[in-house]
Amino acid sequence: MNMEAPLPFPPHQGDGGMVAFQRQELSVILRLYGMMVAAGEWRDYGISHGREVAVFSIFRRSAENPLYRIEKRPKLRMKQGIYAVLGENGQVLRRGHELAPVLRVLERKLIRPV
């Protein structure tokens, strides 16, 4: 009879094909998120990871649909670009190979005429 204690998490099985944001990418995204929260535009966020895409969703209120989604799709690396910003209705606002230039479309929303 085997009396070993069960492991709380299954052992790591290599890459497993999960797509996730790296620390540097999250730093860039959270810097922008912090500025928009300070401006009173955004209030909540959610992060999801999958086999083909990682998504950072931005909400005006937590009970709503996402206002914006920042997606990372490694399979599009050689085509349209690994990063994309999508609007509320799923329209692509910007795509690219580097995260910071792609996020500039959202930074422009912060600049308003007085």
N, C-alpha and C positions, 0 to 999 in steps of 0.2 A: 504494500500500500504506500503510495506517494504522499508525503505529508508536507510538501513544499508550499509555502505561502504564495498565493496568486500575485502576479505582478500588477501594480496599479495601472500601468500603461503597457501596451504591447511593445516589444523591442523594435528599434528603428530598423526598417527594411530597406535601407538605401534611400534614394531620392523619392521613390514612390510616385513620381510624376506630379506632385503638388506644386502649384505656382503660388508664390508668396512675395510680398514686398520685402526688400532688404532694408537694413537699418538706415542707410543713406537715403533711400527713396522715401521712407516714412518720415525722416527728418525734414525733407523738402516739403512734403505734403502737410505735415503738422505745423510747420512754420506759417504756411499760407492759411491753414485752418485757424490758427491762433489769431492771426490778424483779422480774419473775417468775424470771428467770435467777438473780438474786442470792438469791432465796428457794429456789432449787433445784427449782422446779416445771417449767420449760421448759429445753430444751437446744439446739434447732435451729429454723430457720425457712426458708421458701422463698417467693419472690415470682414470680408469673406474671402476664403481661399478655396480654389477648386483644382481640378486636374488640368484645365486649359486656361483659366483666367483667375486673377486676383482682383478684387474690387474694393475700392474705398468709396463708400456712399456718404453723401453729405445731405443733411436734413435741415430745413428751416425750423421745423418742430418734429419731435420724435414720433408722432402718430401719423405723419404724412408719408407720401412716396418720396424717394430721394430727389432733391433739387438738382444735384449733379452726381455723376459717377466717374471716378478715375479708374480706368481699367489698365491692367498689365496683361498682355497676350504675347508670350514669347514666340508662338508660331508665326506671328506677323513680323518678326524681326527683319527678315530679308525683303519684305514687301512694303506695307504701308507704315510700319513703325510699331514698336512694342507697346507704346503708351497711347491712350486716347482719353479725352474728356467728353462725356456724353451729357446732354441736357435732360430736362425733366421728361420729355416725351421720347427719349431715345435717340434724338438727332446727334450726330457727331459734330462737336464744336471744334475740335482740333485733334490731329493725330501727329505722331512723330517718333523719332528714335531716341530722343533725350527728354527727360521728365520736366526739367525746369522751363524750357521754351514752350512745352505743351501746356503747362499750368499758367502761363502768362495770360491766356484767354480769361481765366478766372480773376487774376489780379486786376485786370482792367475794370471789372465790376466794382472794385473798391474805390477807384478814382471817379469822383463825381464833380460836376461843376457846382460852384457855390452860388 
